[in-house]
Amino acid sequence: MKEFFEQWTKTMEKMWAPWQDLTRDAPWLQKPELPFQGNWSSWIAAMRSTYEVNTSWWQTFMEQGENLFFKLYKESPLYNQTVEGQIREIWENIKKAQAAQTDTVKSQFEKMEAMLKEKEEAS
C-alpha cells in the first residue's frame, strides 16, 4: 500500500511540475509596480464610495415610498387605522434593519482600510 501511495505521489509531482514552471515565470503573476496593499486600498475606497451612494439612494427611495404609500393608503376604501399602525411599525423595523446593515458594512470597510493602512506603514 505504501508503494502505491509513493508511486501516486511521484506521478502527481511529474504532472504538476510543468504547471509550476508555467506559473512561476508568468508575467501576469510577477510583483506589480505598486504595492499590493495600495491596490487594495484603492479598490476598498471605490467599493465604500459605491456602497454609500447605493445606501443613500435606498434611503431616499424608502422615505419617498413610505410617504407615497401612506398618502395613497389613507385615500383607499380599504383604509383602517389599526392596520396603518401595524404597517408603520413594520416599515420602521425595515428602516432600522437597513440602518444596522449600513452601519455594519461601513464598519467592515473602515476595519479593512485601517488594516491595510497598518500594513502599508509597516512596509
Steps between C-alpha positions, in 0.01 A plus 500: 500500500784736587660436160172583329482842674865572428445421132186715493692788664781475242246500216325807642834681537580427133159632395524819709861590419418658159213700654726624776759610246234680296355687793834585655619688189167645381523879453150561638601338828808715550510757775316818394671837501258635759482340841226241531344677798477821295297323235269358766464839666387655172255217436354517853465879477312461170276228644429705811408803291273290278335343803437842657339626179279190482391522863425869462285421196317223690434727797352763270292233324372363832404845632321604182337158469378525858347844446333400175372168633335649806347791306346254257398261776307772685303569181430130447158352580687226689651750745510388861680697772604185690648345186676827422667488842614143441636582156684806638655282769618248239634784284695639796650157569608473137667843521676401826626177342623694198681751724661218702617330181640828370690558824637145500627518142643847555680373812645206305631731227659721766665197664638380166633847418665526843658157464641587156627833628683323783657255253610787273657682792676184614647443153 
